[in-house]
Amino acid sequence: MRILTSLLLTLLLTTGCNAGQGEIKKNLEARFPGAKVDSVSKTPVAGIYEVVIGGSEIVYSDANGDHLFTGDLLETASRRNLTREKADKLSEVKFDTLPLDQSFKIVKGDGKRKLAVFSDPDCPYCKKLEQELSKLDNVTIYTFIYPLPMHADSPRKSRLVWCSADRAKAWNDLMLNGTVPEGKDDCANPVEANLELGQKLNIQGTPAIILGNGKRLPGLVPADRLNAMLDEAGQ
């Protein structure tokens, strides 16, 4: 009801003078200094435009950029969430652009399917995800160690894993069995680079999964769903 009310209010406030998509961008950037409007496009609703700001934020505007509202735009006949579909598209990552040398690789079976995971050693949901990943076959998993600021000891554990002779084994022992690797943690490592990469990709929590087709899956995902989505990705 709140969405419908917002839509009706915006339509009523529209003057009927369609200033154009370029004018919407110009007006919004002038009225919100520092805001970067990435795109303005028509929606299926007459007089309502989709505006993408800052690479990931989606808002809706009238034809002049005089009135904005936020929320999900739903297509009732198909029950599609158009806002969510666009957000998923914006969050996609070109897998081939990932710096895989900043990750370690685990190959299972033929390894044909692939995914990348940003994971924190002290994240409880990351540990649960590792249990799900252990059920997969015919997949290559690239793990980017990504210690979150809230976990004080995660950077040390991350470095210990990376400095281990067998990183995959050290990681599995830590995440599945709670065994912290022994040895030094002062080798050259990609932990800081991974944090910078995560900021660039707008990864705000762990675990974060990126499939080979670029689709992003935030949070814990069961093995059966992962299997289905890997197959759907056509890998």
Secondary structure as GFF3:
##gff-version 3
##sequence-region A 1 235
A	DSSP	alpha_helix	2	13	.	.	.	ID=ss1
A	DSSP	alpha_helix	21	31	.	.	.	ID=ss2
A	DSSP	beta_strand	37	42	.	.	.	ID=ss3
A	DSSP	beta_strand	49	53	.	.	.	ID=ss4
A	DSSP	beta_strand	57	61	.	.	.	ID=ss5
A	DSSP	beta_strand	68	69	.	.	.	ID=ss6
A	DSSP	beta_strand	74	75	.	.	.	ID=ss7
A	DSSP	beta_strand	80	81	.	.	.	ID=ss8
A	DSSP	alpha_helix	82	91	.	.	.	ID=ss9
A	DSSP	three_ten_helix	95	97	.	.	.	ID=ss10
A	DSSP	three_ten_helix	100	102	.	.	.	ID=ss11
A	DSSP	beta_strand	104	108	.	.	.	ID=ss12
A	DSSP	beta_strand	113	119	.	.	.	ID=ss13
A	DSSP	alpha_helix	124	133	.	.	.	ID=ss14
A	DSSP	beta_strand	139	145	.	.	.	ID=ss15
A	DSSP	alpha_helix	154	162	.	.	.	ID=ss16
A	DSSP	alpha_helix	167	177	.	.	.	ID=ss17
A	DSSP	alpha_helix	191	200	.	.	.	ID=ss18
A	DSSP	beta_strand	208	211	.	.	.	ID=ss19
A	DSSP	beta_strand	216	218	.	.	.	ID=ss20
A	DSSP	alpha_helix	223	232	.	.	.	ID=ss21
###
